[in-house]
Amino acid sequence: MIKYEEISFEEYLQLSIKEFNENCYFINNPIDDSKYWYYKQGKIHREDGPALEYNDGTKHWWLNGNEYTFETWCKKINITDEEKVFLRLKYS
């Protein structure tokens, strides 16, 4: 599983090129309670849930900077039907 370092959006904007290219980051925006997961080189990416979550409940499923429907995302990460049901319940 990918380990994400939690940082503020302000810290994210101040990252060096090396940090930006080599690390994964999680940003929890306290202003609107939105959450973002970034993979290396700033690509939106998450393999264990939605990569973008907004305070209104909207969720977006991303891998390597590409957005997918939940169903396609599940196929891309190759999870079982049981895992898919769990994620549906957890994030619905």
N, CA, C and O atoms as a GROMACS GRO file, in nm:
protein
  368
    1MET      N    1   0.084  -0.118   0.000
    1MET     CA    2   0.000   0.000   0.000
    1MET      C    3   0.089   0.125   0.000
    1MET      O    4   0.195   0.128   0.062
    2ILE      N    5   0.043   0.224  -0.070
    2ILE     CA    6   0.117   0.350  -0.080
    2ILE      C    7   0.102   0.428   0.051
    2ILE      O    8  -0.007   0.437   0.107
    3LYS      N    9   0.214   0.483   0.098
    3LYS     CA   10   0.210   0.568   0.217
    3LYS      C   11   0.208   0.713   0.172
    3LYS      O   12   0.292   0.757   0.094
    4TYR      N   13   0.111   0.787   0.223
    4TYR     CA   14   0.097   0.928   0.191
    4TYR      C   15   0.138   1.012   0.310
    4TYR      O   16   0.102   0.982   0.424
    5GLU      N   17   0.213   1.118   0.284
    5GLU     CA   18   0.250   1.212   0.388
    5GLU      C   19   0.143   1.320   0.395
    5GLU      O   20   0.111   1.382   0.293
    6GLU      N   21   0.087   1.343   0.513
    6GLU     CA   22  -0.015   1.446   0.526
    6GLU      C   23   0.051   1.582   0.541
    6GLU      O   24   0.133   1.603   0.631
    7ILE      N   25   0.014   1.674   0.453
    7ILE     CA   26   0.067   1.811   0.457
    7ILE      C   27  -0.046   1.908   0.426
    7ILE      O   28  -0.152   1.868   0.375
    8SER      N   29  -0.024   2.035   0.456
    8SER     CA   30  -0.122   2.138   0.423
    8SER      C   31  -0.106   2.176   0.275
    8SER      O   32  -0.004   2.147   0.213
    9PHE      N   33  -0.208   2.242   0.221
    9PHE     CA   34  -0.200   2.287   0.082
    9PHE      C   35  -0.087   2.386   0.066
    9PHE      O   36  -0.018   2.386  -0.036
   10GLU      N   37  -0.066   2.472   0.164
   10GLU     CA   38   0.043   2.569   0.159
   10GLU      C   39   0.178   2.498   0.153
   10GLU      O   40   0.267   2.539   0.078
   11GLU      N   41   0.193   2.391   0.233
   11GLU     CA   42   0.318   2.313   0.230
   11GLU      C   43   0.335   2.246   0.094
   11GLU      O   44   0.446   2.238   0.042
   12TYR      N   45   0.225   2.197   0.038
   12TYR     CA   46   0.230   2.132  -0.093
   12TYR      C   47   0.284   2.228  -0.199
   12TYR      O   48   0.364   2.190  -0.284
   13LEU      N   49   0.240   2.353  -0.193
   13LEU     CA   50   0.285   2.453  -0.290
   13LEU      C   51   0.432   2.488  -0.274
   13LEU      O   52   0.494   2.538  -0.368
   14GLN      N   53   0.490   2.462  -0.158
   14GLN     CA   54   0.629   2.495  -0.130
   14GLN      C   55   0.726   2.379  -0.152
   14GLN      O   56   0.845   2.393  -0.125
   15LEU      N   57   0.677   2.266  -0.200
   15LEU     CA   58   0.763   2.149  -0.217
   15LEU      C   59   0.873   2.174  -0.320
   15LEU      O   60   0.853   2.245  -0.419
   16SER      N   61   0.987   2.115  -0.297
   16SER     CA   62   1.094   2.121  -0.396
   16SER      C   63   1.059   2.026  -0.511
   16SER      O   64   0.971   1.941  -0.496
   17ILE      N   65   1.126   2.040  -0.623
   17ILE     CA   66   1.104   1.952  -0.737
   17ILE      C   67   1.130   1.807  -0.697
   17ILE      O   68   1.054   1.717  -0.735
   18LYS      N   69   1.234   1.784  -0.621
   18LYS     CA   70   1.267   1.648  -0.578
   18LYS      C   71   1.156   1.590  -0.491
   18LYS      O   72   1.113   1.477  -0.513
   19GLU      N   73   1.108   1.667  -0.393
   19GLU     CA   74   1.000   1.620  -0.306
   19GLU      C   75   0.873   1.594  -0.388
   19GLU      O   76   0.806   1.492  -0.368
   20PHE      N   77   0.842   1.683  -0.478
   20PHE     CA   78   0.723   1.672  -0.564
   20PHE      C   79   0.728   1.545  -0.648
   20PHE      O   80   0.627   1.478  -0.665
   21ASN      N   81   0.845   1.512  -0.700
   21ASN     CA   82   0.860   1.398  -0.790
   21ASN      C   83   0.873   1.264  -0.718
   21ASN      O   84   0.843   1.160  -0.777
   22GLU      N   85   0.917   1.264  -0.592
   22GLU     CA   86   0.951   1.138  -0.527
   22GLU      C   87   0.856   1.094  -0.415
   22GLU      O   88   0.869   0.982  -0.366
   23ASN      N   89   0.764   1.179  -0.374
   23ASN     CA   90   0.680   1.145  -0.260
   23ASN      C   91   0.531   1.151  -0.293
   23ASN      O   92   0.491   1.206  -0.396
   24CYS      N   93   0.450   1.094  -0.204
   24CYS     CA   94   0.305   1.093  -0.216
   24CYS      C   95   0.247   1.175  -0.101
   24CYS      O   96   0.296   1.169   0.011
   25TYR      N   97   0.143   1.253  -0.131
   25TYR     CA   98   0.090   1.344  -0.031
   25TYR      C   99  -0.061   1.335  -0.016
   25TYR      O  100  -0.134   1.309  -0.112
   26PHE      N  101  -0.105   1.357   0.108
   26PHE     CA  102  -0.247   1.367   0.140
   26PHE      C  103  -0.271   1.507   0.195
   26PHE      O  104  -0.201   1.552   0.286
   27ILE      N  105  -0.369   1.575   0.139
   27ILE     CA  106  -0.402   1.709   0.183
   27ILE      C  107  -0.547   1.711   0.231
   27ILE      O  108  -0.638   1.676   0.156
   28ASN      N  109  -0.567   1.752   0.355
   28ASN     CA  110  -0.700   1.768   0.412
   28ASN      C  111  -0.721   1.918   0.427
   28ASN      O  112  -0.662   1.981   0.515
   29ASN      N  113  -0.805   1.974   0.342
   29ASN     CA  114  -0.827   2.118   0.342
   29ASN      C  115  -0.927   2.155   0.452
   29ASN      O  116  -1.045   2.125   0.440
   30PRO      N  117  -0.880   2.218   0.560
   30PRO     CA  118  -0.970   2.250   0.671
   30PRO      C  119  -1.074   2.357   0.639
   30PRO      O  120  -1.174   2.369   0.709
   31ILE      N  121  -1.051   2.434   0.534
   31ILE     CA  122  -1.144   2.540   0.499
   31ILE      C  123  -1.278   2.482   0.453
   31ILE      O  124  -1.384   2.527   0.496
   32ASP      N  125  -1.272   2.382   0.364
   32ASP     CA  126  -1.397   2.323   0.315
   32ASP      C  127  -1.404   2.172   0.341
   32ASP      O  128  -1.493   2.105   0.289
   33ASP      N  129  -1.312   2.120   0.420
   33ASP     CA  130  -1.308   1.978   0.458
   33ASP      C  131  -1.298   1.884   0.338
   33ASP      O  132  -1.347   1.771   0.343
   34SER      N  133  -1.235   1.930   0.230
   34SER     CA  134  -1.211   1.842   0.116
   34SER      C  135  -1.079   1.769   0.137
   34SER      O  136  -0.991   1.815   0.210
   35LYS      N  137  -1.066   1.654   0.070
   35LYS     CA  138  -0.946   1.570   0.086
   35LYS      C  139  -0.892   1.533  -0.051
   35LYS      O  140  -0.967   1.503  -0.143
   36TYR      N  141  -0.758   1.536  -0.064
   36TYR     CA  142  -0.691   1.510  -0.190
   36TYR      C  143  -0.573   1.416  -0.167
   36TYR      O  144  -0.498   1.433  -0.071
   37TRP      N  145  -0.557   1.319  -0.254
   37TRP     CA  146  -0.442   1.230  -0.250
   37TRP      C  147  -0.362   1.249  -0.378
   37TRP      O  148  -0.416   1.237  -0.488
   38TYR      N  149  -0.232   1.279  -0.364
   38TYR     CA  150  -0.144   1.300  -0.479
   38TYR      C  151  -0.032   1.198  -0.476
   38TYR      O  152   0.032   1.174  -0.374
   39TYR      N  153  -0.009   1.138  -0.593
   39TYR     CA  154   0.097   1.042  -0.612
   39TYR      C  155   0.220   1.116  -0.661
   39TYR      O  156   0.217   1.238  -0.678
   40LYS      N  157   0.327   1.044  -0.684
   40LYS     CA  158   0.450   1.105  -0.732
   40LYS      C  159   0.426   1.190  -0.856
   40LYS      O  160   0.342   1.155  -0.940
   41GLN      N  161   0.497   1.298  -0.868
   41GLN     CA  162   0.489   1.395  -0.976
   41GLN      C  163   0.354   1.466  -0.978
   41GLN      O  164   0.311   1.515  -1.082
   42GLY      N  165   0.287   1.471  -0.863
   42GLY     CA  166   0.164   1.547  -0.849
   42GLY      C  167   0.041   1.488  -0.916
   42GLY      O  168  -0.058   1.558  -0.936
   43LYS      N  169   0.047   1.360  -0.951
   43LYS     CA  170  -0.068   1.296  -1.013
   43LYS      C  171  -0.170   1.258  -0.906
   43LYS      O  172  -0.135   1.200  -0.803
   44ILE      N  173  -0.296   1.291  -0.931
   44ILE     CA  174  -0.401   1.251  -0.839
   44ILE      C  175  -0.412   1.099  -0.846
   44ILE      O  176  -0.425   1.042  -0.955
   45HIS      N  177  -0.405   1.033  -0.730
   45HIS     CA  178  -0.394   0.886  -0.731
   45HIS      C  179  -0.429   0.830  -0.594
   45HIS      O  180  -0.384   0.881  -0.491
   46ARG      N  181  -0.509   0.724  -0.594
   46ARG     CA  182  -0.534   0.650  -0.470
   46ARG      C  183  -0.585   0.512  -0.505
   46ARG      O  184  -0.672   0.497  -0.592
   47GLU      N  185  -0.532   0.410  -0.439
   47GLU     CA  186  -0.568   0.271  -0.467
   47GLU      C  187  -0.658   0.208  -0.361
   47GLU      O  188  -0.702   0.095  -0.378
   48ASP      N  189  -0.686   0.279  -0.253
   48ASP     CA  190  -0.769   0.220  -0.148
   48ASP      C  191  -0.894   0.303  -0.118
   48ASP      O  192  -0.954   0.288  -0.011
   49GLY      N  193  -0.932   0.389  -0.210
   49GLY     CA  194  -1.051   0.472  -0.194
   49GLY      C  195  -1.049   0.585  -0.295
   49GLY      O  196  -0.962   0.590  -0.381
   50PRO      N  197  -1.145   0.677  -0.284
   50PRO     CA  198  -1.149   0.789  -0.378
   50PRO      C  199  -1.030   0.882  -0.356
   50PRO      O  200  -0.988   0.904  -0.242
   51ALA      N  201  -0.976   0.936  -0.463
   51ALA     CA  202  -0.860   1.024  -0.453
   51ALA      C  203  -0.901   1.168  -0.424
   51ALA      O  204  -0.819   1.248  -0.379
   52LEU      N  205  -1.026   1.201  -0.449
   52LEU     CA  206  -1.080   1.332  -0.416
   52LEU      C  207  -1.211   1.312  -0.342
   52LEU      O  208  -1.298   1.238  -0.387
   53GLU      N  209  -1.224   1.377  -0.228
   53GLU     CA  210  -1.348   1.371  -0.150
   53GLU      C  211  -1.385   1.514  -0.112
   53GLU      O  212  -1.305   1.586  -0.053
   54TYR      N  213  -1.508   1.552  -0.145
   54TYR     CA  214  -1.554   1.687  -0.112
   54TYR      C  215  -1.653   1.682   0.003
   54TYR      O  216  -1.715   1.579   0.028
   55ASN      N  217  -1.667   1.795   0.073
   55ASN     CA  218  -1.752   1.798   0.191
   55ASN      C  219  -1.900   1.776   0.160
   55ASN      O  220  -1.978   1.745   0.250
   56ASP      N  221  -1.940   1.790   0.035
   56ASP     CA  222  -2.080   1.764  -0.002
   56ASP      C  223  -2.105   1.616  -0.029
   56ASP      O  224  -2.215   1.577  -0.067
   57GLY      N  225  -2.000   1.532  -0.010
   57GLY     CA  226  -2.014   1.388  -0.030
   57GLY      C  227  -1.969   1.340  -0.167
   57GLY      O  228  -1.965   1.219  -0.191
   58THR      N  229  -1.936   1.431  -0.256
   58THR     CA  230  -1.890   1.393  -0.389
   58THR      C  231  -1.753   1.327  -0.379
   58THR      O  232  -1.665   1.374  -0.306
   59LYS      N  233  -1.736   1.217  -0.453
   59LYS     CA  234  -1.610   1.144  -0.454
   59LYS      C  235  -1.567   1.118  -0.597
   59LYS      O  236  -1.650   1.094  -0.685
   60HIS      N  237  -1.437   1.123  -0.620
   60HIS     CA  238  -1.381   1.098  -0.753
   60HIS      C  239  -1.271   0.994  -0.741
   60HIS      O  240  -1.190   0.998  -0.649
   61TRP      N  241  -1.270   0.902  -0.835
   61TRP     CA  242  -1.180   0.786  -0.833
   61TRP      C  243  -1.072   0.804  -0.938
   61TRP      O  244  -1.101   0.807  -1.058
   62TRP      N  245  -0.946   0.816  -0.893
   62TRP     CA  246  -0.834   0.847  -0.982
   62TRP      C  247  -0.720   0.747  -0.963
   62TRP      O  248  -0.698   0.695  -0.854
   63LEU      N  249  -0.649   0.722  -1.074
   63LEU     CA  250  -0.524   0.645  -1.073
   63LEU      C  251  -0.427   0.714  -1.168
   63LEU      O  252  -0.461   0.738  -1.284
   64ASN      N  253  -0.309   0.744  -1.121
   64ASN     CA  254  -0.203   0.801  -1.206
   64ASN      C  255  -0.248   0.922  -1.288
   64ASN      O  256  -0.211   0.936  -1.404
   65GLY      N  257  -0.327   1.007  -1.226
   65GLY     CA  258  -0.370   1.130  -1.293
   65GLY      C  259  -0.489   1.113  -1.386
   65GLY      O  260  -0.525   1.207  -1.457
   66ASN      N  261  -0.550   0.996  -1.388
   66ASN     CA  262  -0.666   0.971  -1.474
   66ASN      C  263  -0.788   0.941  -1.390
   66ASN      O  264  -0.782   0.861  -1.297
   67GLU      N  265  -0.899   1.006  -1.422
   67GLU     CA  266  -1.022   0.984  -1.348
   67GLU      C  267  -1.102   0.869  -1.411
   67GLU      O  268  -1.107   0.855  -1.533
   68TYR      N  269  -1.164   0.788  -1.325
   68TYR     CA  270  -1.242   0.673  -1.368
   68TYR      C  271  -1.375   0.671  -1.294
   68TYR      O  272  -1.390   0.732  -1.188
   69THR      N  273  -1.470   0.599  -1.350
   69THR     CA  274  -1.591   0.569  -1.275
   69THR      C  275  -1.551   0.472  -1.166
   69THR      O  276  -1.444   0.411  -1.174
   70PHE      N  277  -1.634   0.456  -1.065
   70PHE     CA  278  -1.603   0.361  -0.958
   70PHE      C  279  -1.583   0.221  -1.015
   70PHE      O  280  -1.489   0.152  -0.976
   71GLU      N  281  -1.670   0.179  -1.107
   71GLU     CA  282  -1.661   0.044  -1.164
   71GLU      C  283  -1.530   0.022  -1.240
   71GLU      O  284  -1.466  -0.081  -1.223
   72THR      N  285  -1.492   0.118  -1.321
   72THR     CA  286  -1.367   0.105  -1.398
   72THR      C  287  -1.247   0.110  -1.305
   72THR      O  288  -1.151   0.035  -1.324
   73TRP      N  289  -1.251   0.197  -1.205
   73TRP     CA  290  -1.143   0.206  -1.106
   73TRP      C  291  -1.124   0.071  -1.038
   73TRP      O  292  -1.011   0.025  -1.020
   74CYS      N  293  -1.235   0.006  -0.999
   74CYS     CA  294  -1.228  -0.126  -0.934
   74CYS      C  295  -1.160  -0.229  -1.025
   74CYS      O  296  -1.080  -0.310  -0.978
   75LYS      N  297  -1.191  -0.225  -1.153
   75LYS     CA  298  -1.129  -0.318  -1.247
   75LYS      C  299  -0.980  -0.290  -1.262
   75LYS      O  300  -0.898  -0.382  -1.271
   76LYS      N  301  -0.945  -0.162  -1.266
   76LYS     CA  302  -0.804  -0.124  -1.284
   76LYS      C  303  -0.717  -0.168  -1.165
   76LYS      O  304  -0.602  -0.208  -1.184
   77ILE      N  305  -0.772  -0.160  -1.044
   77ILE     CA  306  -0.693  -0.201  -0.928
   77ILE      C  307  -0.712  -0.348  -0.895
   77ILE      O  308  -0.648  -0.401  -0.804
   78ASN      N  309  -0.801  -0.414  -0.970
   78ASN     CA  310  -0.820  -0.559  -0.961
   78ASN      C  311  -0.858  -0.604  -0.820
   78ASN      O  312  -0.785  -0.677  -0.754
   79ILE      N  313  -0.976  -0.559  -0.776
   79ILE     CA  314  -1.023  -0.600  -0.643
   79ILE      C  315  -1.137  -0.702  -0.657
   79ILE      O  316  -1.201  -0.711  -0.762
   80THR      N  317  -1.159  -0.776  -0.552
   80THR     CA  318  -1.264  -0.878  -0.551
   80THR      C  319  -1.401  -0.812  -0.539
   80THR      O  320  -1.412  -0.694  -0.505
   81ASP      N  321  -1.505  -0.890  -0.567
   81ASP     CA  322  -1.642  -0.840  -0.551
   81ASP      C  323  -1.668  -0.803  -0.405
   81ASP      O  324  -1.738  -0.706  -0.377
   82GLU      N  325  -1.613  -0.880  -0.313
   82GLU     CA  326  -1.630  -0.852  -0.171
   82GLU      C  327  -1.566  -0.717  -0.135
   82GLU      O  328  -1.626  -0.638  -0.062
   83GLU      N  329  -1.447  -0.691  -0.185
   83GLU     CA  330  -1.380  -0.564  -0.160
   83GLU      C  331  -1.459  -0.448  -0.223
   83GLU      O  332  -1.467  -0.340  -0.165
   84LYS      N  333  -1.515  -0.472  -0.339
   84LYS     CA  334  -1.594  -0.370  -0.407
   84LYS      C  335  -1.717  -0.334  -0.323
   84LYS      O  336  -1.750  -0.216  -0.307
   85VAL      N  337  -1.786  -0.435  -0.268
   85VAL     CA  338  -1.902  -0.411  -0.182
   85VAL      C  339  -1.861  -0.331  -0.059
   85VAL      O  340  -1.929  -0.236  -0.020
   86PHE      N  341  -1.749  -0.369   0.002
   86PHE     CA  342  -1.699  -0.297   0.119
   86PHE      C  343  -1.676  -0.150   0.087
   86PHE      O  344  -1.717  -0.063   0.163
   87LEU      N  345  -1.610  -0.121  -0.027
   87LEU     CA  346  -1.582   0.017  -0.065
   87LEU      C  347  -1.711   0.093  -0.094
   87LEU      O  348  -1.722   0.210  -0.057
   88ARG      N  349  -1.807   0.029  -0.157
   88ARG     CA  350  -1.937   0.093  -0.182
   88ARG      C  351  -2.003   0.134  -0.051
   88ARG      O  352  -2.053   0.246  -0.038
   89LEU      N  353  -2.001   0.044   0.045
   89LEU     CA  354  -2.063   0.074   0.175
   89LEU      C  355  -1.985   0.182   0.250
   89LEU      O  356  -2.045   0.271   0.310
   90LYS      N  357  -1.856   0.175   0.244
   90LYS     CA  358  -1.771   0.271   0.316
   90LYS      C  359  -1.784   0.412   0.259
   90LYS      O  360  -1.786   0.509   0.334
   91TYR      N  361  -1.792   0.424   0.128
   91TYR     CA  362  -1.788   0.555   0.064
   91TYR      C  363  -1.920   0.600   0.004
   91TYR      O  364  -1.924   0.699  -0.069
   92SER      N  365  -2.029   0.530   0.034
   92SER     CA  366  -2.159   0.574  -0.021
   92SER      C  367  -2.228   0.672   0.070
   92SER      O  368  -2.337   0.719   0.039
   0.00000   0.00000   0.00000
